[in-house]
Amino acid sequence: MNLEQYTGGTVATNGYLLEDGGTTLLIDAPEGIFEWLEQKDLYPDHLLLTHQHFDHVEDASRFNCPIHAFAPFSRELTLDEQARAWGLPVSVGEFEVTGVLEGKRELTLGQFKFDLLHVPGHSPDSVVYSLPAHGLALSGDTIFNHGSGRTDLPGGDGPTLFDGIRTKLLTLPDETRLYPGHGPHTTPAAEKARFPLA
C-alpha cells in the first residue's frame, strides 16, 4: 500500500491519498487537493471524510466519485458560515454523501478493509478510519501529535472526545500510526505518555 500526504488550505489541513491493488482512496478534501491530484493525473475511486468541518471538505464538491461520511451533507457540520464570520475566505460547495456511515462498524473498498470508529467531541460526525492490516488509522481532528481536537466549536464536547480517545484510539496497538487532520503523525504509545486521561 502507498500513502501520500497533502497539506493545504487556510488552516494547513492534511488530506491523504491511499493506493493499493488498483484502488485509489482520498481521505478528506482540503482546499487545493483536487489540483494536486490532477497534476499527478490521479482520480480517486472514493472520497472518505473524517468529518465535515469546512477545512476538510472545501474541495469535496469537485470530485466525481462516491463520497463516504458519517452523516449527510449539512451546513451545521461544515461551519463555513462561522468561518466567514471569523474572516476566513472559505467557500464550501454542496456535495452528496452517497455512503452514510452512521451505524456501520466496517467499510470495505477494494483491498481496503476499514474498522470505523465514531469518536465525536470535536465534531458530532467525527469518524476514524482504522486499517488494522496496515497498522494505521486516519484520525481526522480527534487526536494529534501532542494534543487533541478543539471542543469549543458548535457540536463540540470535551468529555465526550476524551472518552472516545481513551476507549477507542489509545486502545489500538501501541505502534499504530495515527495520521491526523493537522500536523505530523503519532502513535497510541506516544500519546499515552502525555494524555491526561490515558
QUINOR-V69053 format. One record per helix or strand of 3 or more residues. SS is the DSSP state (H for helix, E for strand). FROM is the first residue (numbers start at 1). LEN is the number of residues. If there is no record, write none. Layout:
SS & FROM & LEN
SS & FROM & LEN
This chain:
E & 2 & 7
E & 13 & 8
E & 23 & 5
H & 33 & 7
E & 46 & 3
H & 54 & 4
H & 60 & 3
E & 66 & 4
H & 75 & 4
H & 80 & 6
E & 106 & 4
E & 112 & 7
E & 127 & 5
H & 132 & 3
E & 136 & 5
H & 158 & 12
E & 177 & 4
H & 188 & 5
